[in-house]
Amino acid sequence: MGENFEASRIRVGILGGGIGGCCLAVGLLQNPLLDVQPYERYSDIRVRGSGLAPHGNAIRAMDLISPKIKQAYFKKSHLMAGDEGTEMATQFKLSSGEYAGVNFAELRRAKGRRTVHRAHFIQGLLEEGVVPHQRIHFGNRVARMDEDPITRKITVAFEDGTQDGFDIVFGAEGAITTNGRWRQFHTTVPMSEAKMVVPIESVKTVITYCTPYGFINAIPLDLGQTYSVGCYQRDTKCPQHGAPLDPQLWKVYFPG
């Protein structure tokens, strides 16, 4: 009887198919007893929002979860300085007041700093088979969740009327919230155009500009072909909730 025993698989739902959700899935899929199913609300992988420049701890975490994650990251990322030996740090500069232009803080210096867009990183994970295509479900926006008080099973209902059941559910939707104190406005421009306007240091390094209205983060993406600019505005600095970004308030604080 013992020889014929087969352990039942545990169904795991991951709500969110971003970098966090995909990396969590990669780690959990290494356990053959787990049936892992990530769900993403968007119907496709498209460039949305800003990019990122992972630091040493994040890259070490990729390696610890699976070396394949780091391989996909290196394949899709842009080397900021042009060579692996150059040491760089993310800088924070004041953009107004008496100390405008002062670099008042920086994150840990490291060699071989890279940037990548979230969408391209995820595409790399799928292209290399790190996250199996048949596992991830696109176009599934969560409507509600219910837990059975007896079995403790969780039923997740989606807005398209479908539903699925799990033993465990992880939330990996990111930091987006309607009640957030920070709101992001984002745009991208070809790097050739950016270089005609902004100082060279702004396209060669990662600099966060701190303004009275929030902060501006700008980094090169798409292997150096695109310049990504994100403005993160405090709600307390908005004339009304949901008001669009006023470029006139911001442009005086961005170099160029």
Backbone as CSV, one residue per row, in Angstrom:
resi,resn,N_x,N_y,N_z,CA_x,CA_y,CA_z,C_x,C_y,C_z
1,MET,0.830,-1.208,0.000,0.000,0.000,0.000,0.863,1.257,0.000
2,GLY,1.921,1.222,0.832,2.819,2.368,0.909,3.517,2.624,-0.401
3,GLU,3.832,1.558,-1.164,4.548,1.740,-2.421,3.685,2.417,-3.476
4,ASN,2.349,2.286,-3.362,1.444,2.858,-4.350,0.954,4.251,-3.966
5,PHE,1.386,4.733,-2.806,0.917,6.033,-2.333,1.494,7.160,-3.194
6,GLU,0.647,8.053,-3.626,1.084,9.213,-4.401,0.542,10.476,-3.751
7,ALA,1.435,11.355,-3.336,1.017,12.579,-2.664,0.221,13.466,-3.618
8,SER,-0.858,14.047,-3.112,-1.659,14.943,-3.940,-0.931,16.272,-4.105
9,ARG,-1.077,16.867,-5.264,-0.403,18.132,-5.534,-1.179,19.287,-4.909
10,ILE,-0.454,20.270,-4.456,-1.043,21.454,-3.839,-1.199,22.524,-4.909
11,ARG,-2.432,23.002,-5.093,-2.678,24.032,-6.102,-2.370,25.406,-5.531
12,VAL,-1.505,26.118,-6.239,-1.062,27.436,-5.793,-1.443,28.476,-6.843
13,GLY,-2.187,29.488,-6.439,-2.539,30.583,-7.334,-1.696,31.808,-7.025
14,ILE,-1.156,32.430,-8.058,-0.389,33.668,-7.900,-1.123,34.760,-8.666
15,LEU,-1.623,35.745,-7.958,-2.383,36.820,-8.580,-1.443,37.971,-8.914
16,GLY,-1.039,38.015,-10.167,-0.078,39.012,-10.621,1.026,38.347,-11.415
17,GLY,1.161,38.731,-12.679,2.172,38.114,-13.538,3.321,39.050,-13.852
18,GLY,3.657,39.918,-12.899,4.801,40.798,-13.072,6.087,40.093,-12.686
19,ILE,7.136,40.873,-12.430,8.420,40.273,-12.073,8.306,39.479,-10.781
20,GLY,7.629,40.058,-9.774,7.477,39.358,-8.502,6.721,38.053,-8.650
21,GLY,5.583,38.095,-9.365,4.786,36.890,-9.549,5.510,35.825,-10.345
22,CYS,6.211,36.237,-11.402,6.941,35.271,-12.233,8.098,34.632,-11.470
23,CYS,8.852,35.443,-10.727,9.982,34.889,-9.970,9.497,33.966,-8.859
24,LEU,8.375,34.320,-8.232,7.795,33.437,-7.224,7.399,32.110,-7.857
25,ALA,6.794,32.166,-9.044,6.393,30.941,-9.742,7.597,30.068,-10.066
26,VAL,8.687,30.692,-10.523,9.897,29.925,-10.856,10.406,29.173,-9.638
27,GLY,10.427,29.850,-8.493,10.903,29.199,-7.277,10.007,28.060,-6.838
28,LEU,8.691,28.286,-6.857,7.753,27.262,-6.396,7.687,26.068,-7.344
29,LEU,7.871,26.306,-8.641,7.792,25.215,-9.615,8.917,24.197,-9.466
30,GLN,9.922,24.523,-8.699,10.997,23.569,-8.458,10.545,22.438,-7.533
31,ASN,9.416,22.650,-6.865,8.841,21.604,-6.020,7.785,20.850,-6.825
32,PRO,7.997,19.573,-7.123,7.058,18.822,-7.970,5.689,18.612,-7.336
33,LEU,5.565,18.883,-6.042,4.280,18.705,-5.373,3.375,19.925,-5.513
34,LEU,3.891,20.992,-6.130,3.112,22.218,-6.262,2.638,22.417,-7.698
35,ASP,1.346,22.644,-7.852,0.749,22.978,-9.147,0.554,24.493,-9.155
36,VAL,1.486,25.209,-9.770,1.537,26.669,-9.682,0.883,27.308,-10.907
37,GLN,-0.044,28.247,-10.657,-0.771,28.907,-11.740,-0.765,30.419,-11.521
38,PRO,0.088,31.178,-12.249,0.071,32.644,-12.146,-1.025,33.249,-13.038
39,TYR,-1.658,34.308,-12.552,-2.706,35.004,-13.300,-2.340,36.479,-13.433
40,GLU,-2.478,37.009,-14.646,-2.160,38.410,-14.917,-3.389,39.104,-15.491
41,ARG,-3.702,40.287,-14.974,-4.914,40.984,-15.416,-4.833,41.489,-16.852
42,TYR,-3.619,41.867,-17.309,-3.482,42.344,-18.688,-3.492,41.161,-19.660
43,SER,-3.936,41.426,-20.884,-4.057,40.348,-21.871,-2.747,40.057,-22.591
44,ASP,-1.752,40.922,-22.423,-0.481,40.701,-23.092,0.642,41.368,-22.304
45,ILE,1.875,41.128,-22.744,3.037,41.769,-22.129,3.376,42.986,-22.972
46,ARG,3.161,44.152,-22.403,3.389,45.385,-23.135,4.147,46.350,-22.232
47,VAL,4.895,47.256,-22.856,5.653,48.235,-22.074,4.680,49.176,-21.371
48,ARG,4.620,49.053,-20.055,3.783,49.914,-19.222,4.625,50.379,-18.033
49,GLY,4.483,51.625,-17.677,5.224,52.115,-16.519,6.708,52.277,-16.806
50,SER,7.464,52.472,-15.740,8.892,52.762,-15.881,9.730,51.494,-15.787
51,GLY,11.030,51.664,-15.968,11.949,50.539,-15.865,12.560,50.464,-14.479
52,LEU,13.589,49.668,-14.340,14.239,49.526,-13.045,15.717,49.220,-13.231
53,ALA,16.473,49.500,-12.175,17.913,49.239,-12.166,18.232,48.433,-10.911
54,PRO,18.100,47.112,-10.959,18.304,46.269,-9.770,19.704,46.419,-9.176
55,HIS,19.754,46.410,-7.854,21.038,46.471,-7.157,21.494,45.054,-6.798
56,GLY,22.621,44.980,-6.110,23.262,43.699,-5.836,22.375,42.685,-5.146
57,ASN,21.610,43.129,-4.135,20.756,42.188,-3.402,19.715,41.551,-4.315
58,ALA,19.147,42.357,-5.222,18.137,41.830,-6.143,18.740,40.805,-7.095
59,ILE,19.944,41.078,-7.579,20.590,40.145,-8.512,20.983,38.858,-7.802
60,ARG,21.437,38.984,-6.558,21.753,37.773,-5.782,20.491,36.962,-5.511
61,ALA,19.370,37.654,-5.288,18.102,36.952,-5.069,17.684,36.179,-6.315
62,MET,17.891,36.772,-7.496,17.592,36.056,-8.746,18.362,34.745,-8.793
63,ASP,19.639,34.820,-8.467,20.507,33.641,-8.526,20.067,32.580,-7.530
64,LEU,19.629,33.020,-6.345,19.213,32.074,-5.313,17.918,31.363,-5.699
65,ILE,17.009,32.088,-6.341,15.762,31.454,-6.783,16.044,30.493,-7.932
66,SER,16.737,30.996,-8.947,17.141,30.181,-10.097,18.138,30.972,-10.937
67,PRO,19.286,30.392,-11.260,20.251,31.084,-12.129,19.651,31.478,-13.474
68,LYS,18.599,30.781,-13.902,17.971,31.096,-15.187,17.309,32.473,-15.166
69,ILE,16.847,32.916,-13.986,16.255,34.248,-13.879,17.312,35.303,-14.159
70,LYS,18.478,35.130,-13.558,19.561,36.094,-13.765,20.028,36.080,-15.220
71,GLN,20.052,34.915,-15.830,20.460,34.823,-17.230,19.503,35.610,-18.129
72,ALA,18.199,35.493,-17.857,17.206,36.234,-18.641,17.356,37.734,-18.418
73,TYR,17.656,38.124,-17.184,17.851,39.537,-16.865,19.044,40.112,-17.623
74,PHE,20.172,39.414,-17.606,21.362,39.904,-18.286,21.150,39.973,-19.802
75,LYS,20.354,39.070,-20.331,20.106,39.069,-21.774,19.278,40.278,-22.203
76,LYS,18.353,40.713,-21.350,17.428,41.785,-21.707,17.830,43.161,-21.176
77,SER,18.853,43.243,-20.337,19.189,44.507,-19.682,20.229,45.306,-20.455
78,HIS,20.320,46.577,-20.095,21.250,47.519,-20.739,22.378,47.861,-19.773
79,LEU,23.619,47.686,-20.205,24.782,48.011,-19.376,24.993,49.523,-19.410
80,MET,24.820,50.156,-18.248,24.822,51.616,-18.188,26.130,52.248,-18.639
81,ALA,27.252,51.781,-18.101,28.529,52.460,-18.318,29.278,51.982,-19.554
82,GLY,28.804,50.933,-20.201,29.484,50.433,-21.384,30.462,49.312,-21.111
83,ASP,30.842,49.115,-19.848,31.702,47.977,-19.505,31.398,47.540,-18.081
84,GLU,31.698,46.280,-17.804,31.349,45.680,-16.514,32.194,46.213,-15.357
85,GLY,33.350,46.805,-15.651,34.259,47.207,-14.584,33.989,48.574,-13.993
86,THR,33.133,49.376,-14.629,32.861,50.725,-14.137,31.918,50.684,-12.944
87,GLU,32.282,51.387,-11.881,31.482,51.420,-10.659,30.491,52.580,-10.713
88,MET,29.233,52.303,-10.378,28.194,53.331,-10.426,27.263,53.181,-9.237
89,ALA,26.492,54.248,-8.973,25.495,54.215,-7.907,24.275,55.019,-8.353
90,THR,23.098,54.693,-7.819,21.906,55.502,-8.054,22.007,56.760,-7.202
91,GLN,21.915,57.919,-7.831,22.105,59.185,-7.130,20.776,59.889,-6.895
92,PHE,20.730,60.670,-5.808,19.554,61.475,-5.486,19.978,62.938,-5.417
93,LYS,19.337,63.771,-6.236,19.708,65.181,-6.298,18.521,66.085,-5.971
94,LEU,18.816,67.188,-5.278,17.805,68.205,-5.024,17.640,69.060,-6.270
95,SER,16.394,69.392,-6.602,16.137,70.151,-7.826,15.603,71.550,-7.562
96,SER,15.569,71.969,-6.296,15.065,73.305,-5.994,15.689,73.809,-4.699
97,GLY,15.510,75.095,-4.460,15.989,75.676,-3.212,17.466,76.033,-3.236
98,GLU,17.975,76.362,-2.069,19.358,76.813,-1.918,20.359,75.769,-2.383
99,TYR,20.021,74.481,-2.194,20.974,73.418,-2.510,20.611,72.669,-3.793
100,ALA,19.941,73.341,-4.686,19.578,72.723,-5.968,20.822,72.228,-6.689
101,GLY,20.754,71.004,-7.190,21.877,70.409,-7.897,22.795,69.588,-7.030
102,VAL,22.575,69.642,-5.703,23.430,68.897,-4.779,23.035,67.425,-4.769
103,ASN,24.020,66.552,-4.902,23.806,65.110,-4.787,23.861,64.765,-3.301
104,PHE,22.689,64.565,-2.669,22.648,64.424,-1.217,22.638,62.976,-0.737
105,ALA,22.460,62.036,-1.636,22.457,60.628,-1.218,22.674,59.740,-2.432
106,GLU,23.103,58.516,-2.179,23.229,57.539,-3.257,23.082,56.138,-2.689
107,LEU,22.550,55.255,-3.522,22.464,53.854,-3.143,23.811,53.195,-3.387
108,ARG,23.973,52.041,-2.840,25.265,51.362,-2.842,25.911,51.306,-4.225
109,ARG,27.189,51.653,-4.253,27.951,51.591,-5.500,28.212,50.136,-5.901
110,ALA,28.197,49.904,-7.204,28.441,48.549,-7.704,28.958,48.625,-9.130
111,LYS,29.651,47.595,-9.539,30.152,47.504,-10.910,29.100,46.851,-11.801
112,GLY,29.144,47.225,-13.074,28.257,46.581,-14.038,26.789,46.884,-13.840
113,ARG,26.447,48.129,-13.462,25.040,48.497,-13.265,24.270,48.395,-14.575
114,ARG,23.061,47.849,-14.486,22.224,47.634,-15.661,20.810,48.138,-15.412
115,THR,20.114,48.448,-16.493,18.702,48.811,-16.417,17.907,47.895,-17.338
116,VAL,16.634,47.726,-17.017,15.778,46.872,-17.838,14.335,47.317,-17.653
117,HIS,13.529,47.171,-18.698,12.104,47.432,-18.538,11.434,46.176,-17.995
118,ARG,10.447,46.379,-17.152,9.747,45.238,-16.550,9.216,44.287,-17.615
119,ALA,8.591,44.853,-18.649,7.999,44.012,-19.699,9.052,43.177,-20.411
120,HIS,10.210,43.763,-20.685,11.254,43.023,-21.390,11.847,41.921,-20.515
121,PHE,11.940,42.190,-19.222,12.424,41.168,-18.288,11.471,39.972,-18.293
122,ILE,10.173,40.258,-18.217,9.175,39.181,-18.217,9.199,38.427,-19.545
123,GLN,9.344,39.168,-20.652,9.457,38.513,-21.960,10.645,37.562,-21.985
124,GLY,11.749,37.975,-21.377,12.930,37.118,-21.309,12.666,35.846,-20.533
125,LEU,11.920,35.961,-19.439,11.591,34.778,-18.635,10.735,33.796,-19.425
126,LEU,9.832,34.323,-20.262,8.961,33.456,-21.061,9.694,32.893,-22.279
127,GLU,10.499,33.719,-22.924,11.229,33.269,-24.116,12.202,32.143,-23.798
128,GLU,12.828,32.227,-22.647,13.808,31.209,-22.267,13.160,30.002,-21.592
129,GLY,11.837,30.033,-21.440,11.149,28.914,-20.805,11.344,28.845,-19.306
130,VAL,11.849,29.936,-18.711,12.020,29.956,-17.251,10.652,29.869,-16.587
131,VAL,9.697,30.617,-17.135,8.289,30.493,-16.741,7.574,29.826,-17.910
132,PRO,7.094,28.603,-17.754,6.429,27.898,-18.857,5.199,28.656,-19.359
133,HIS,5.077,28.800,-20.676,3.959,29.537,-21.271,2.613,28.959,-20.843
134,GLN,2.551,27.643,-20.717,1.268,27.013,-20.409,0.825,27.264,-18.975
135,ARG,1.698,27.818,-18.175,1.368,28.059,-16.770,0.668,29.395,-16.544
136,ILE,1.141,30.432,-17.233,0.664,31.775,-16.934,-0.602,32.096,-17.720
137,HIS,-1.560,32.701,-17.046,-2.865,33.020,-17.633,-2.989,34.538,-17.767
138,PHE,-3.162,35.024,-18.995,-3.287,36.459,-19.239,-4.752,36.857,-19.377
139,GLY,-5.047,38.114,-19.090,-6.395,38.640,-19.252,-7.357,38.188,-18.179
140,ASN,-6.857,37.914,-16.980,-7.708,37.468,-15.873,-7.630,38.478,-14.727
141,ARG,-8.604,39.373,-14.689,-8.666,40.377,-13.628,-9.527,39.839,-12.479
142,VAL,-8.993,39.853,-11.283,-9.683,39.286,-10.125,-10.882,40.144,-9.733
143,ALA,-12.031,39.484,-9.506,-13.237,40.169,-9.042,-13.435,39.977,-7.544
144,ARG,-13.203,38.730,-7.075,-13.359,38.476,-5.638,-12.705,37.146,-5.286
145,MET,-12.533,36.921,-3.986,-12.007,35.655,-3.473,-12.868,35.204,-2.309
146,ASP,-13.092,33.901,-2.229,-13.876,33.325,-1.134,-13.156,32.102,-0.587
147,GLU,-13.122,31.985,0.733,-12.483,30.841,1.379,-13.537,29.976,2.061
148,ASP,-13.516,28.682,1.778,-14.443,27.745,2.404,-14.064,27.579,3.870
149,PRO,-14.972,27.832,4.796,-14.634,27.766,6.222,-14.292,26.363,6.720
150,ILE,-14.674,25.335,5.969,-14.417,23.957,6.396,-13.178,23.392,5.716
151,THR,-13.144,23.445,4.393,-12.008,22.867,3.657,-10.818,23.817,3.565
152,ARG,-11.061,25.105,3.801,-10.046,26.163,3.679,-9.586,26.357,2.237
153,LYS,-10.292,25.750,1.298,-9.981,25.967,-0.112,-10.399,27.390,-0.502
154,ILE,-9.674,27.968,-1.450,-9.934,29.343,-1.866,-10.424,29.357,-3.307
155,THR,-11.541,30.014,-3.534,-12.077,30.178,-4.880,-11.839,31.611,-5.332
156,VAL,-11.194,31.754,-6.467,-10.925,33.075,-7.038,-11.828,33.264,-8.250
157,ALA,-12.648,34.303,-8.215,-13.539,34.612,-9.333,-12.951,35.773,-10.134
158,PHE,-13.020,35.650,-11.458,-12.475,36.680,-12.335,-13.607,37.455,-13.004
159,GLU,-13.278,38.643,-13.505,-14.299,39.519,-14.066,-14.948,38.962,-15.325
160,ASP,-14.284,38.007,-15.994,-14.878,37.427,-17.205,-15.867,36.315,-16.895
161,GLY,-16.129,36.081,-15.601,-17.101,35.071,-15.198,-16.512,33.718,-14.866
162,THR,-15.249,33.492,-15.159,-14.595,32.222,-14.838,-14.098,32.242,-13.398
163,GLN,-13.764,31.065,-12.894,-13.215,30.972,-11.551,-12.310,29.756,-11.453
164,ASP,-11.483,29.736,-10.416,-10.569,28.622,-10.194,-10.398,28.437,-8.695
165,GLY,-10.017,27.215,-8.300,-9.863,26.902,-6.886,-8.429,26.573,-6.526
166,PHE,-8.012,26.978,-5.327,-6.633,26.790,-4.891,-6.565,26.404,-3.414
167,ASP,-5.428,25.804,-3.070,-5.132,25.544,-1.667,-4.449,26.755,-1.027
168,ILE,-3.666,27.466,-1.836,-2.928,28.643,-1.373,-2.995,29.710,-2.460
169,VAL,-3.133,30.966,-2.047,-3.129,32.079,-2.994,-2.127,33.131,-2.532
170,PHE,-1.260,33.552,-3.463,-0.308,34.633,-3.196,-0.744,35.873,-3.968
171,GLY,-0.707,37.018,-3.320,-0.973,38.283,-3.991,0.325,38.901,-4.469
172,ALA,0.451,39.136,-5.772,1.668,39.738,-6.332,1.288,40.824,-7.332
173,GLU,0.307,41.635,-6.946,-0.213,42.652,-7.863,0.647,43.896,-7.921
174,GLY,1.675,43.990,-7.096,2.516,45.180,-7.096,2.008,46.227,-6.136
175,ALA,2.524,47.443,-6.286,2.226,48.512,-5.333,1.103,49.430,-5.786
176,ILE,0.419,49.085,-6.879,-0.637,49.961,-7.385,-1.830,49.938,-6.437
177,THR,-2.270,51.104,-5.994,-3.425,51.202,-5.122,-4.132,52.524,-5.367
178,THR,-5.461,52.509,-5.324,-6.218,53.742,-5.553,-6.051,54.721,-4.407
179,ASN,-5.592,54.242,-3.274,-5.412,55.108,-2.111,-3.961,55.498,-1.887
180,GLY,-3.099,55.210,-2.855,-1.679,55.516,-2.692,-1.418,57.006,-2.588
181,ARG,-0.402,57.361,-1.815,-0.050,58.768,-1.667,0.791,59.247,-2.846
182,TRP,1.346,58.314,-3.611,2.160,58.680,-4.768,1.446,58.197,-6.025
183,ARG,1.482,59.033,-7.070,0.901,58.636,-8.351,1.928,58.867,-9.440
184,GLN,1.972,57.951,-10.360,3.017,57.993,-11.380,2.492,58.459,-12.735
185,PHE,3.268,59.326,-13.357,3.039,59.728,-14.742,4.302,59.352,-15.507
186,HIS,4.131,58.701,-16.640,5.306,58.115,-17.291,5.282,58.365,-18.791
187,THR,6.483,58.518,-19.360,6.612,58.626,-20.808,7.970,58.081,-21.234
188,THR,8.085,57.752,-22.499,9.370,57.323,-23.067,9.621,58.106,-24.348
189,VAL,10.892,58.368,-24.618,11.283,59.055,-25.856,12.493,58.339,-26.429
190,PRO,12.704,58.412,-27.734,13.910,57.814,-28.318,15.161,58.436,-27.700
191,MET,16.167,57.639,-27.456,17.387,58.135,-26.834,18.043,59.228,-27.672
192,SER,17.932,59.126,-28.993,18.527,60.144,-29.863,17.935,61.521,-29.585
193,GLU,16.634,61.573,-29.268,15.991,62.846,-28.952,16.368,63.312,-27.551
194,ALA,16.451,62.378,-26.613,16.795,62.737,-25.237,18.181,63.362,-25.160
195,LYS,19.111,62.825,-25.918,20.489,63.325,-25.872,20.607,64.755,-26.389
196,MET,19.631,65.204,-27.157,19.662,66.576,-27.654,19.163,67.574,-26.612
197,VAL,18.569,67.068,-25.526,17.933,67.953,-24.547,18.561,67.862,-23.166
198,VAL,18.749,66.656,-22.652,19.204,66.496,-21.269,20.722,66.327,-21.206
199,PRO,21.334,66.663,-20.064,22.783,66.497,-19.905,23.195,65.041,-20.068
200,ILE,24.420,64.821,-20.505,24.902,63.470,-20.764,24.882,62.615,-19.511
201,GLU,25.096,63.231,-18.319,25.086,62.446,-17.084,23.721,61.833,-16.820
202,SER,22.658,62.485,-17.340,21.307,61.984,-17.108,20.974,60.760,-17.945
203,VAL,21.724,60.534,-19.024,21.470,59.356,-19.851,22.527,58.280,-19.640
204,LYS,23.553,58.603,-18.871,24.619,57.643,-18.601,24.535,57.057,-17.196
205,THR,23.761,57.678,-16.326,23.643,57.222,-14.942,22.177,57.205,-14.530
206,VAL,21.903,56.620,-13.352,20.548,56.615,-12.795,20.479,57.715,-11.744
207,ILE,19.693,58.753,-12.022,19.567,59.884,-11.112,18.097,60.097,-10.771
208,THR,17.801,60.263,-9.486,16.465,60.611,-9.029,16.478,62.076,-8.608
209,TYR,15.636,62.894,-9.247,15.568,64.323,-8.962,14.406,64.588,-8.006
210,CYS,14.701,65.152,-6.847,13.690,65.410,-5.822,13.167,66.838,-5.950
211,THR,11.863,66.977,-6.135,11.231,68.276,-6.359,10.193,68.552,-5.271
212,PRO,9.651,69.782,-5.210,8.599,70.075,-4.226,7.318,69.290,-4.463
213,TYR,7.138,68.742,-5.664,5.899,68.048,-5.995,6.007,66.528,-5.906
214,GLY,7.220,66.031,-5.830,7.461,64.595,-5.811,8.860,64.344,-6.326
215,PHE,9.057,63.243,-7.026,10.386,63.008,-7.575,10.315,62.482,-9.009
216,ILE,11.411,62.703,-9.723,11.532,62.299,-11.122,12.631,61.258,-11.230
217,ASN,12.312,60.161,-11.890,13.294,59.106,-12.104,13.421,58.868,-13.604
218,ALA,14.638,58.948,-14.125,14.842,58.776,-15.565,15.999,57.819,-15.812
219,ILE,15.772,56.822,-16.668,16.806,55.826,-16.947,16.742,55.377,-18.406
220,PRO,17.867,54.928,-18.958,17.870,54.362,-20.308,17.340,52.928,-20.293
221,LEU,16.574,52.580,-21.321,16.010,51.230,-21.444,16.225,50.719,-22.865
222,ASP,15.675,49.542,-23.137,15.724,48.942,-24.482,17.143,48.886,-25.023
223,LEU,18.059,48.399,-24.175,19.467,48.293,-24.563,20.035,49.645,-24.993
224,GLY,19.548,50.714,-24.308,20.069,52.050,-24.547,19.382,52.824,-25.653
225,GLN,18.303,52.282,-26.238,17.635,52.937,-27.358,16.506,53.868,-26.925
226,THR,16.047,53.737,-25.679,14.898,54.506,-25.195,15.231,55.179,-23.869
227,TYR,14.695,56.378,-23.673,14.870,57.107,-22.420,13.524,57.129,-21.711
228,SER,13.479,56.578,-20.508,12.245,56.450,-19.742,12.224,57.482,-18.621
229,VAL,11.146,58.262,-18.547,11.013,59.294,-17.515,9.717,59.062,-16.745
230,GLY,9.820,58.954,-15.424,8.654,58.777,-14.577,8.587,59.872,-13.528
231,CYS,7.414,60.504,-13.386,7.185,61.511,-12.347,6.239,60.917,-11.307
232,TYR,6.677,60.922,-10.059,5.883,60.353,-8.967,5.393,61.506,-8.102
233,GLN,4.126,61.832,-8.231,3.567,63.035,-7.619,2.758,62.715,-6.371
234,ARG,3.002,63.483,-5.321,2.246,63.314,-4.083,0.822,63.824,-4.280
235,ASP,-0.150,63.091,-3.744,-1.537,63.533,-3.844,-1.744,64.886,-3.180
236,THR,-0.980,65.154,-2.119,-1.139,66.427,-1.413,-0.698,67.613,-2.262
237,LYS,0.034,67.332,-3.352,0.481,68.392,-4.250,-0.395,68.494,-5.496
238,CYS,-1.488,67.737,-5.517,-2.399,67.775,-6.650,-3.570,68.705,-6.336
239,PRO,-4.017,69.517,-7.274,-5.166,70.384,-7.015,-6.453,69.597,-6.800
240,GLN,-6.554,68.417,-7.403,-7.724,67.572,-7.208,-7.356,66.132,-7.508
241,HIS,-8.102,65.213,-6.910,-7.802,63.794,-7.091,-7.996,63.403,-8.550
242,GLY,-7.007,62.716,-9.100,-7.100,62.260,-10.475,-6.745,63.307,-11.507
243,ALA,-6.265,64.474,-11.051,-5.897,65.527,-11.998,-4.700,65.091,-12.835
244,PRO,-4.686,65.427,-14.116,-3.551,65.036,-14.964,-2.290,65.799,-14.580
245,LEU,-1.172,65.259,-14.993,0.110,65.901,-14.721,0.201,67.248,-15.447
246,ASP,0.678,68.261,-14.746,0.904,69.574,-15.337,2.391,69.704,-15.653
247,PRO,2.800,69.533,-16.909,4.229,69.575,-17.250,4.907,70.875,-16.841
248,GLN,4.137,71.980,-16.791,4.728,73.265,-16.435,5.262,73.271,-15.009
249,LEU,4.671,72.473,-14.132,5.130,72.405,-12.745,6.432,71.636,-12.619
250,TRP,6.670,70.724,-13.546,7.795,69.798,-13.419,9.013,70.163,-14.249
251,LYS,8.807,70.756,-15.398,9.918,70.888,-16.341,11.056,71.754,-15.818
252,VAL,10.761,72.688,-14.911,11.832,73.548,-14.385,12.752,72.793,-13.433
253,TYR,12.319,71.609,-12.986,13.119,70.841,-12.031,13.922,69.729,-12.685
254,PHE,13.704,69.532,-13.984,14.424,68.480,-14.697,15.493,69.123,-15.565
255,PRO,16.730,68.651,-15.524,17.804,69.283,-16.296,17.559,69.200,-17.795
256,GLY,17.956,70.247,-18.484,17.799,70.252,-19.923,16.797,71.291,-20.387
